[in-house]
Amino acid sequence: MTAIDDAFDSDFEEPRSIALAKAKKKRKVIGLDDLLADYYEEKSKLLERESKKKAKKPCASDEEKDEDVREVAFAEFVDECQEKMGQMSGDDEVYRWGLDVFGNQKTMPLVGFPDVGSCKLLQSFKGHETSSLVQVEIEKEETFLQGLLTHGWLLKLVYVSGKLEESIATWTFNLMLYSSREDLRTSACNFWCAVLQADQSRMVINWLPTYSEFKRALEIYGFQLDMHTNMPSDVEMDHTDSNSPGPPQNIRHWMKFVAVSCAQRRDTQLIFSIPEMEDLIVVIISLFLDRRLLGLSMMLHECVLATINSFIDDHWHESCSKLAKSLAFRLPTDVNSLRILESISGVDARSKNLRSAVAFQFLVSCFDEKVVDAEDMLRLLMAINVKDKDCDLFKMYRNLNLAENWLSFDPKLKDKAVIREMWGVCLRNCSCLISSTDMRPFASKVRSKASYLLQGTCTKYSNTS
């Protein structure tokens, strides 16, 4: 063999061996069965090693028992913490405002026209040629009158004649308060509102409702808060002749009529006397406590503003004090007292004056001791030991809100240094003596409320100085 042959042999022999080796590796495939076999083999080895360790340590079972006990204790601790946090977060659910101002309704009275034949306006219209334009059955006089009312013709006839007869006035008023038909009570309410807003020099009204008519309607609706005593059970027994819970839909028109009558006729002929107006305002404000009337809150606000502004200036100061005492005497001093303050939300001077007076009277009702002036009240607030475990922090939270409304809206107390200092001490007691780790209900709310009021008080008086 020549040297050239040796060179060719060395060049081709090694590549042939490498190619064979690669071919062998590609033919080696790992299947799923192999992987499972390896997994179970490793698991069996692991279990065997653990069993050997347990055999060497016979006391391991006691350690496991101790560990289980620690886990159970830790779980109980977590449950206890969750329960306490739930109590802290559930303050608002426990103390929820609301009062059943209305019980069951009485049976609504039937409303009929008192004497069709004596109604001059109706008789004159029936003989007029324009009566043919009204698409109602003239033969049925009750239906005819209802058609005149719902189509707006009755109001136009009263405008033309310049006179509202007693028969028409009482009939439409009763329809507004007691009719079960929405179209009739709405049309009657719009009719009366238009009459009250008309030029009184061109309109003669032969009949106006008295306050007893409004009180009677409330009684039929199921109103059960007496002026001098709150006995829902006794009132409930009086309304057993009806299973329908109050109030009915007619209460909307009752409110609207009151608001319009107080707003439009205060400069001319008053429908209500001053004592009746005071009683009426107390009734309207108490309606804010019935959660079934939440959808009518805006209408209730309009009623409150209209009745408050119907007083003349000479009578308002004395009436404001009477109103505050009546509300505090009539309504409970719990969370509902804060709802009452929210209902007096006007930004005018009279609304602020009434809100301050009501807050002060509620505070007086919260304490058994006799309170003469503002300093006496603040001394009572300062004397409350919020660190005492028996201290009811919800009552303290309520007292802070009442005192805030009382002092903020009373212009006579804003510039008194003694009042500012005493109020600041009370706020510092609540914000500093209650720790952040206090788990009592309302502890965090009292501390936060006092800190907020204290900061605002300091900022306000530092800016003025």
VEXKOL-293960 format. One record per residue (C-alpha): residue in one letter; y, z, x. Coordinates in Angstrom, 2 decimals, always signed. Example, Ala and Ser with C-alpha at 12.3 -4.5 7.8 and 13.67 -1.06 7.14 Angstrom:
% residues 2
SITE, resn, y, z, x
SITE, A, -4.50, +7.80, +12.30
SITE, S, -1.06, +7.14, +13.67
//
This chain:
% residues 465
SITE, resn, y, z, x
SITE, M, +0.00, +0.00, +0.00
SITE, T, +3.36, -1.01, +1.31
SITE, A, +6.49, +1.07, +1.37
SITE, I, +7.92, -1.00, -1.46
SITE, D, +4.94, -0.15, -3.69
SITE, D, +5.37, +3.53, -2.92
SITE, A, +9.01, +3.31, -3.92
SITE, F, +8.18, +1.69, -7.29
SITE, D, +5.44, +4.25, -7.96
SITE, S, +7.82, +7.15, -7.38
SITE, D, +10.47, +5.61, -9.62
SITE, F, +8.27, +5.09, -12.70
SITE, E, +5.83, +7.98, -12.57
SITE, E, +8.38, +10.78, -13.19
SITE, P, +10.09, +9.20, -16.21
SITE, R, +6.67, +8.66, -17.85
SITE, S, +5.86, +12.40, -17.51
SITE, I, +9.24, +13.47, -18.96
SITE, A, +8.87, +11.22, -21.97
SITE, L, +5.48, +12.70, -22.74
SITE, A, +6.86, +16.26, -22.58
SITE, K, +9.67, +15.46, -25.03
SITE, A, +7.27, +13.90, -27.42
SITE, K, +5.18, +17.08, -27.48
SITE, K, +8.25, +19.26, -28.34
SITE, K, +9.27, +17.10, -31.28
SITE, R, +5.83, +17.38, -32.83
SITE, K, +6.15, +21.24, -32.93
SITE, V, +7.58, +22.13, -36.47
SITE, I, +8.05, +25.72, -37.82
SITE, G, +7.19, +25.96, -41.51
SITE, L, +8.21, +28.46, -44.21
SITE, D, +4.80, +30.10, -44.09
SITE, D, +5.28, +30.84, -40.39
SITE, L, +8.65, +32.47, -41.06
SITE, L, +7.22, +34.68, -43.82
SITE, A, +4.32, +35.66, -41.61
SITE, D, +6.70, +36.67, -38.82
SITE, Y, +8.89, +38.65, -41.29
SITE, Y, +6.02, +40.67, -42.73
SITE, E, +4.62, +41.26, -39.26
SITE, E, +7.92, +42.71, -38.05
SITE, K, +8.25, +44.82, -41.22
SITE, S, +4.79, +46.28, -40.77
SITE, K, +5.61, +47.19, -37.18
SITE, L, +8.85, +48.90, -38.33
SITE, L, +7.03, +50.95, -40.97
SITE, E, +4.43, +51.93, -38.41
SITE, R, +7.11, +53.19, -36.00
SITE, E, +8.85, +55.20, -38.78
SITE, S, +5.57, +56.83, -39.80
SITE, K, +4.97, +57.84, -36.19
SITE, K, +8.46, +59.42, -36.02
SITE, K, +7.84, +61.43, -39.19
SITE, A, +4.54, +62.62, -37.79
SITE, K, +6.32, +63.91, -34.70
SITE, K, +9.06, +65.68, -36.84
SITE, P, +7.41, +67.63, -39.65
SITE, C, +10.77, +69.28, -40.70
SITE, A, +12.47, +65.97, -41.58
SITE, S, +11.73, +66.48, -45.29
SITE, D, +13.92, +69.62, -45.34
SITE, E, +16.78, +67.67, -43.80
SITE, E, +16.42, +64.98, -46.44
SITE, K, +16.56, +67.63, -49.15
SITE, D, +19.76, +69.05, -47.67
SITE, E, +21.24, +65.57, -47.56
SITE, D, +20.39, +65.03, -51.24
SITE, V, +22.05, +68.32, -52.13
SITE, R, +25.19, +67.30, -50.23
SITE, E, +25.25, +63.94, -52.05
SITE, V, +24.97, +65.64, -55.44
SITE, A, +27.76, +68.09, -54.55
SITE, F, +29.97, +65.24, -53.37
SITE, A, +29.34, +63.29, -56.58
SITE, E, +30.29, +66.33, -58.67
SITE, F, +33.47, +66.75, -56.63
SITE, V, +34.40, +63.11, -57.22
SITE, D, +33.79, +63.49, -60.96
SITE, E, +35.98, +66.59, -61.05
SITE, C, +38.80, +64.77, -59.26
SITE, Q, +38.54, +61.84, -61.63
SITE, E, +38.69, +64.18, -64.61
SITE, K, +41.84, +65.88, -63.28
SITE, M, +43.48, +62.53, -62.54
SITE, G, +42.62, +61.44, -66.07
SITE, Q, +44.32, +64.54, -67.44
SITE, M, +47.43, +63.83, -65.39
SITE, S, +47.59, +60.19, -66.49
SITE, G, +46.89, +61.04, -70.14
SITE, D, +50.00, +63.15, -70.80
SITE, D, +51.60, +60.51, -72.99
SITE, E, +48.44, +60.12, -75.08
SITE, V, +48.19, +63.83, -75.77
SITE, Y, +51.85, +64.19, -76.76
SITE, R, +52.46, +61.18, -78.98
SITE, W, +55.41, +61.12, -81.34
SITE, G, +54.88, +60.39, -85.00
SITE, L, +55.10, +62.09, -88.36
SITE, D, +53.81, +61.07, -91.79
SITE, V, +57.16, +60.93, -93.52
SITE, F, +55.59, +59.07, -96.45
SITE, G, +52.50, +60.19, -98.31
SITE, N, +50.94, +58.43, -101.30
SITE, Q, +53.13, +56.55, -103.72
SITE, K, +53.67, +57.35, -107.33
SITE, T, +53.11, +54.63, -109.88
SITE, M, +55.99, +52.18, -109.82
SITE, P, +58.03, +52.16, -113.07
SITE, L, +58.03, +49.02, -115.17
SITE, V, +61.26, +47.06, -114.90
SITE, G, +62.58, +45.29, -117.96
SITE, F, +65.97, +44.13, -119.12
SITE, P, +67.45, +46.95, -121.24
SITE, D, +69.10, +44.91, -123.99
SITE, V, +69.28, +41.16, -123.72
SITE, G, +71.14, +40.75, -126.98
SITE, S, +74.03, +42.94, -125.84
SITE, C, +74.56, +41.03, -122.57
SITE, K, +77.70, +38.99, -123.17
SITE, L, +77.29, +37.02, -119.97
SITE, L, +73.81, +35.88, -120.93
SITE, Q, +74.79, +34.92, -124.45
SITE, S, +77.77, +32.92, -123.27
SITE, F, +75.66, +31.06, -120.74
SITE, K, +72.95, +30.20, -123.25
SITE, G, +75.54, +28.49, -125.41
SITE, H, +77.12, +26.59, -122.54
SITE, E, +76.21, +22.98, -121.87
SITE, T, +75.39, +23.71, -118.23
SITE, S, +72.40, +25.82, -119.29
SITE, S, +70.38, +22.62, -119.63
SITE, L, +70.58, +22.15, -115.87
SITE, V, +68.55, +25.29, -115.22
SITE, Q, +64.82, +24.54, -115.19
SITE, V, +63.59, +27.70, -116.94
SITE, E, +62.26, +28.52, -120.39
SITE, I, +65.23, +29.71, -122.39
SITE, E, +62.95, +30.83, -125.20
SITE, K, +61.54, +33.58, -122.95
SITE, E, +64.64, +35.61, -122.20
SITE, E, +63.05, +37.75, -119.44
SITE, T, +61.79, +34.66, -117.64
SITE, F, +65.14, +33.02, -118.20
SITE, L, +66.95, +35.93, -116.55
SITE, Q, +64.54, +35.95, -113.62
SITE, G, +65.13, +32.23, -113.14
SITE, L, +68.90, +32.75, -113.13
SITE, L, +68.49, +35.46, -110.51
SITE, T, +66.11, +33.66, -108.13
SITE, H, +68.01, +30.35, -108.32
SITE, G, +71.38, +32.00, -107.62
SITE, W, +72.94, +31.19, -110.98
SITE, L, +73.33, +34.82, -112.03
SITE, L, +75.55, +35.59, -109.04
SITE, K, +77.70, +32.52, -109.73
SITE, L, +78.10, +33.52, -113.36
SITE, V, +79.20, +37.02, -112.33
SITE, Y, +81.70, +35.51, -109.88
SITE, V, +83.12, +33.24, -112.58
SITE, S, +83.37, +36.00, -115.16
SITE, G, +84.71, +38.50, -112.61
SITE, K, +82.66, +41.27, -114.18
SITE, L, +79.26, +42.87, -113.54
SITE, E, +77.94, +44.33, -116.77
SITE, E, +75.97, +47.55, -116.74
SITE, S, +72.85, +45.94, -118.19
SITE, I, +72.69, +43.32, -115.44
SITE, A, +73.57, +45.87, -112.75
SITE, T, +70.82, +48.34, -113.68
SITE, W, +68.24, +45.59, -114.20
SITE, T, +68.80, +43.96, -110.80
SITE, F, +69.00, +47.34, -109.07
SITE, N, +65.62, +48.42, -110.49
SITE, L, +64.08, +45.07, -109.60
SITE, M, +65.21, +45.54, -106.02
SITE, L, +63.65, +49.01, -105.74
SITE, Y, +60.49, +48.72, -107.86
SITE, S, +59.45, +45.10, -108.41
SITE, S, +56.10, +44.05, -106.98
SITE, R, +57.24, +40.43, -106.62
SITE, E, +58.81, +39.58, -103.30
SITE, D, +61.01, +36.81, -104.71
SITE, L, +62.51, +39.09, -107.37
SITE, R, +63.22, +42.08, -105.14
SITE, T, +64.67, +39.88, -102.39
SITE, S, +66.87, +37.96, -104.84
SITE, A, +68.03, +41.20, -106.46
SITE, C, +68.89, +42.72, -103.06
SITE, N, +70.84, +39.60, -102.03
SITE, F, +72.61, +39.68, -105.40
SITE, W, +73.78, +43.27, -104.92
SITE, C, +74.81, +42.75, -101.31
SITE, A, +76.95, +39.77, -102.34
SITE, V, +78.54, +41.78, -105.17
SITE, L, +79.39, +44.67, -102.83
SITE, Q, +80.88, +42.31, -100.26
SITE, A, +83.00, +40.47, -102.81
SITE, D, +86.72, +40.95, -103.19
SITE, Q, +86.97, +44.12, -105.27
SITE, S, +90.36, +43.14, -106.63
SITE, R, +88.71, +40.21, -108.43
SITE, M, +85.46, +41.95, -109.39
SITE, V, +84.95, +44.64, -112.01
SITE, I, +81.71, +46.60, -111.60
SITE, N, +80.83, +48.60, -114.68
SITE, W, +77.96, +50.50, -113.06
SITE, L, +77.17, +51.74, -109.54
SITE, P, +74.00, +53.62, -108.56
SITE, T, +74.24, +57.32, -107.87
SITE, Y, +72.62, +59.20, -105.02
SITE, S, +69.99, +60.56, -107.40
SITE, E, +68.81, +56.98, -107.97
SITE, F, +68.12, +56.57, -104.25
SITE, K, +66.40, +59.95, -104.02
SITE, R, +64.24, +59.11, -107.02
SITE, A, +63.17, +55.85, -105.37
SITE, L, +62.19, +57.70, -102.18
SITE, E, +60.16, +60.19, -104.21
SITE, I, +58.28, +57.34, -105.90
SITE, Y, +57.72, +55.72, -102.48
SITE, G, +55.99, +58.93, -101.34
SITE, F, +58.73, +60.52, -99.23
SITE, Q, +57.48, +64.04, -98.47
SITE, L, +60.00, +65.78, -96.18
SITE, D, +61.91, +68.28, -98.25
SITE, M, +65.40, +69.23, -97.18
SITE, H, +64.66, +72.93, -96.70
SITE, T, +60.93, +73.14, -96.17
SITE, N, +58.26, +70.86, -94.76
SITE, M, +55.13, +71.22, -96.92
SITE, P, +53.23, +67.91, -96.88
SITE, S, +50.19, +69.37, -98.68
SITE, D, +52.22, +70.41, -101.72
SITE, V, +53.95, +67.05, -101.94
SITE, E, +50.63, +65.26, -101.53
SITE, M, +49.33, +66.97, -104.67
SITE, D, +52.28, +65.62, -106.64
SITE, H, +51.34, +62.05, -105.74
SITE, T, +47.69, +62.09, -106.71
SITE, D, +48.34, +59.64, -109.54
SITE, S, +48.39, +56.77, -107.04
SITE, N, +45.98, +55.90, -104.26
SITE, S, +48.37, +53.56, -102.49
SITE, P, +49.85, +54.96, -99.26
SITE, G, +53.62, +54.74, -98.90
SITE, P, +56.02, +53.32, -98.28
SITE, P, +55.97, +50.02, -100.23
SITE, Q, +57.68, +46.82, -99.13
SITE, N, +60.67, +47.77, -101.30
SITE, I, +61.81, +50.23, -98.60
SITE, R, +63.24, +47.26, -96.69
SITE, H, +65.64, +46.48, -99.53
SITE, W, +66.43, +50.17, -100.00
SITE, M, +67.62, +50.28, -96.38
SITE, K, +69.58, +47.05, -96.63
SITE, F, +71.39, +48.16, -99.78
SITE, V, +72.33, +51.50, -98.22
SITE, A, +73.67, +49.84, -95.07
SITE, V, +75.74, +47.27, -96.99
SITE, S, +77.08, +49.75, -99.52
SITE, C, +78.23, +52.17, -96.79
SITE, A, +79.71, +49.42, -94.62
SITE, Q, +81.58, +47.52, -97.35
SITE, R, +82.87, +50.16, -99.74
SITE, R, +84.09, +52.93, -97.48
SITE, D, +87.69, +51.77, -97.83
SITE, T, +87.59, +51.42, -101.62
SITE, Q, +85.28, +53.26, -103.99
SITE, L, +82.73, +55.57, -102.41
SITE, I, +79.26, +55.49, -103.93
SITE, F, +78.21, +58.75, -102.27
SITE, S, +80.05, +62.00, -101.79
SITE, I, +80.35, +63.61, -98.35
SITE, P, +77.42, +66.06, -98.86
SITE, E, +75.32, +63.21, -100.20
SITE, M, +76.20, +61.09, -97.18
SITE, E, +75.14, +63.92, -94.87
SITE, D, +71.84, +64.26, -96.68
SITE, L, +71.36, +60.48, -96.62
SITE, I, +71.85, +60.27, -92.85
SITE, V, +69.28, +63.01, -92.28
SITE, V, +66.80, +61.11, -94.48
SITE, I, +67.39, +57.81, -92.66
SITE, I, +67.02, +59.35, -89.20
SITE, S, +63.79, +61.09, -90.23
SITE, L, +62.34, +57.67, -91.15
SITE, F, +62.23, +56.82, -87.44
SITE, L, +59.32, +59.27, -87.07
SITE, D, +56.96, +57.27, -89.31
SITE, R, +55.14, +54.80, -87.06
SITE, R, +54.46, +52.54, -90.05
SITE, L, +58.18, +51.69, -90.01
SITE, L, +58.33, +50.59, -86.37
SITE, G, +58.90, +47.00, -87.48
SITE, L, +62.03, +48.10, -89.36
SITE, S, +63.63, +49.93, -86.43
SITE, M, +66.51, +47.45, -86.18
SITE, M, +67.29, +47.81, -89.88
SITE, L, +67.16, +51.60, -89.57
SITE, H, +69.62, +51.46, -86.65
SITE, E, +72.00, +49.43, -88.79
SITE, C, +71.68, +52.03, -91.55
SITE, V, +72.49, +54.89, -89.18
SITE, L, +75.56, +53.14, -87.78
SITE, A, +76.82, +52.16, -91.24
SITE, T, +76.47, +55.66, -92.67
SITE, I, +78.02, +57.34, -89.62
SITE, N, +81.04, +55.04, -89.69
SITE, S, +81.54, +55.55, -93.43
SITE, F, +83.06, +59.00, -92.79
SITE, I, +86.79, +59.33, -92.40
SITE, D, +88.00, +60.93, -89.18
SITE, D, +89.14, +64.15, -90.87
SITE, H, +85.63, +64.88, -92.16
SITE, W, +83.50, +63.62, -89.29
SITE, H, +83.70, +66.58, -86.92
SITE, E, +82.52, +69.09, -89.51
SITE, S, +79.89, +66.72, -90.89
SITE, C, +78.51, +66.01, -87.41
SITE, S, +77.79, +69.69, -86.88
SITE, K, +76.10, +69.96, -90.29
SITE, L, +73.99, +66.88, -89.59
SITE, A, +72.77, +68.26, -86.25
SITE, K, +71.80, +71.60, -87.78
SITE, S, +70.02, +69.92, -90.70
SITE, L, +67.97, +67.69, -88.40
SITE, A, +67.00, +70.56, -86.08
SITE, F, +66.09, +72.74, -89.05
SITE, R, +64.16, +70.05, -90.86
SITE, L, +62.20, +68.35, -88.08
SITE, P, +59.78, +69.81, -85.48
SITE, T, +60.94, +70.60, -81.95
SITE, D, +58.01, +68.86, -80.27
SITE, V, +57.98, +65.34, -78.83
SITE, N, +59.42, +64.08, -82.13
SITE, S, +62.76, +65.61, -81.18
SITE, L, +62.99, +63.12, -78.29
SITE, R, +62.23, +60.28, -80.69
SITE, I, +65.08, +61.44, -82.92
SITE, L, +67.49, +61.25, -79.99
SITE, E, +66.33, +57.71, -79.22
SITE, S, +67.05, +56.71, -82.80
SITE, I, +70.73, +57.64, -82.40
SITE, S, +71.31, +54.85, -79.92
SITE, G, +74.79, +53.64, -80.75
SITE, V, +77.34, +53.28, -77.96
SITE, D, +80.33, +54.20, -80.11
SITE, A, +82.00, +57.61, -79.89
SITE, R, +80.54, +58.95, -83.14
SITE, S, +76.97, +58.07, -82.17
SITE, K, +77.36, +59.79, -78.80
SITE, N, +78.94, +62.80, -80.48
SITE, L, +76.06, +63.09, -82.95
SITE, R, +73.44, +62.61, -80.24
SITE, S, +74.92, +65.43, -78.15
SITE, A, +75.18, +67.78, -81.14
SITE, V, +71.59, +67.05, -82.26
SITE, A, +70.22, +67.64, -78.75
SITE, F, +72.00, +70.99, -78.50
SITE, Q, +70.74, +72.15, -81.92
SITE, F, +67.18, +71.18, -80.98
SITE, L, +67.55, +73.24, -77.80
SITE, V, +68.78, +76.19, -79.84
SITE, S, +65.74, +75.87, -82.09
SITE, C, +63.44, +75.95, -79.05
SITE, F, +64.55, +79.49, -78.12
SITE, D, +64.28, +82.58, -80.25
SITE, E, +67.28, +84.22, -78.61
SITE, K, +70.76, +83.82, -80.00
SITE, V, +72.85, +81.18, -78.23
SITE, V, +76.62, +81.38, -78.45
SITE, D, +77.86, +78.70, -76.07
SITE, A, +76.80, +76.24, -73.35
SITE, E, +76.58, +78.89, -70.65
SITE, D, +74.12, +80.94, -72.70
SITE, M, +71.91, +77.89, -73.13
SITE, L, +71.93, +77.04, -69.42
SITE, R, +71.09, +80.65, -68.53
SITE, L, +68.01, +80.40, -70.71
SITE, L, +66.99, +77.16, -69.01
SITE, M, +67.55, +78.61, -65.55
SITE, A, +65.44, +81.66, -66.39
SITE, I, +62.29, +79.58, -66.97
SITE, N, +59.87, +80.11, -64.07
SITE, V, +58.26, +76.72, -63.55
SITE, K, +56.00, +78.15, -60.81
SITE, D, +54.26, +80.39, -63.34
SITE, K, +50.82, +79.01, -64.19
SITE, D, +51.37, +79.89, -67.85
SITE, C, +54.58, +77.89, -68.01
SITE, D, +54.32, +75.02, -70.51
SITE, L, +55.67, +72.12, -68.46
SITE, F, +55.71, +69.78, -71.42
SITE, K, +58.24, +72.06, -73.09
SITE, M, +60.22, +72.08, -69.87
SITE, Y, +60.13, +68.29, -69.78
SITE, R, +61.36, +68.22, -73.36
SITE, N, +64.10, +70.75, -72.53
SITE, L, +65.32, +68.61, -69.62
SITE, N, +65.61, +65.54, -71.84
SITE, L, +67.40, +67.46, -74.58
SITE, A, +69.79, +69.07, -72.09
SITE, E, +70.49, +65.70, -70.47
SITE, N, +71.53, +64.17, -73.81
SITE, W, +73.52, +67.24, -74.75
SITE, L, +75.54, +67.40, -71.51
SITE, S, +75.88, +63.66, -70.92
SITE, F, +77.41, +62.84, -74.30
SITE, D, +79.65, +65.88, -74.73
SITE, P, +83.06, +65.01, -73.23
SITE, K, +84.20, +68.65, -73.31
SITE, L, +81.48, +69.74, -70.85
SITE, K, +81.77, +66.97, -68.26
SITE, D, +84.70, +68.49, -66.38
SITE, K, +83.62, +72.15, -66.41
SITE, A, +82.61, +73.25, -62.89
SITE, V, +80.59, +76.23, -64.13
SITE, I, +78.47, +74.02, -66.37
SITE, R, +77.87, +71.54, -63.53
SITE, E, +76.78, +74.30, -61.15
SITE, M, +74.42, +75.93, -63.64
SITE, W, +72.90, +72.59, -64.57
SITE, G, +72.42, +71.78, -60.89
SITE, V, +70.59, +75.08, -60.31
SITE, C, +68.26, +74.35, -63.21
SITE, L, +67.49, +70.88, -61.86
SITE, R, +66.87, +72.18, -58.33
SITE, N, +64.45, +74.78, -59.65
SITE, C, +62.40, +72.08, -61.36
SITE, S, +62.49, +69.60, -58.48
SITE, C, +61.86, +72.08, -55.62
SITE, L, +59.62, +74.77, -57.10
SITE, I, +57.01, +72.30, -58.36
SITE, S, +54.96, +70.91, -55.47
SITE, S, +53.66, +67.37, -55.28
SITE, T, +50.09, +68.71, -55.38
SITE, D, +50.60, +70.58, -58.64
SITE, M, +47.88, +69.31, -60.99
SITE, R, +49.26, +70.84, -64.21
SITE, P, +50.03, +68.45, -67.06
SITE, F, +53.60, +67.12, -66.89
SITE, A, +54.19, +68.69, -63.47
SITE, S, +54.93, +65.35, -61.84
SITE, K, +57.10, +64.26, -64.75
SITE, V, +59.21, +67.42, -64.69
SITE, R, +59.66, +67.18, -60.92
SITE, S, +60.53, +63.46, -61.03
SITE, K, +62.88, +63.84, -64.00
SITE, A, +64.73, +66.76, -62.39
SITE, S, +65.02, +64.95, -59.04
SITE, Y, +66.38, +61.85, -60.76
SITE, L, +68.94, +63.81, -62.78
SITE, L, +69.93, +65.88, -59.77
SITE, Q, +70.53, +62.78, -57.66
SITE, G, +72.54, +61.15, -60.40
SITE, T, +74.61, +64.29, -60.95
SITE, C, +75.39, +64.67, -57.26
SITE, T, +76.33, +60.99, -56.94
SITE, K, +78.57, +61.04, -59.98
SITE, Y, +80.54, +64.09, -58.98
SITE, S, +80.79, +63.06, -55.32
SITE, N, +82.35, +59.77, -56.42
SITE, T, +84.84, +61.50, -58.69
SITE, S, +85.86, +63.96, -55.99
//
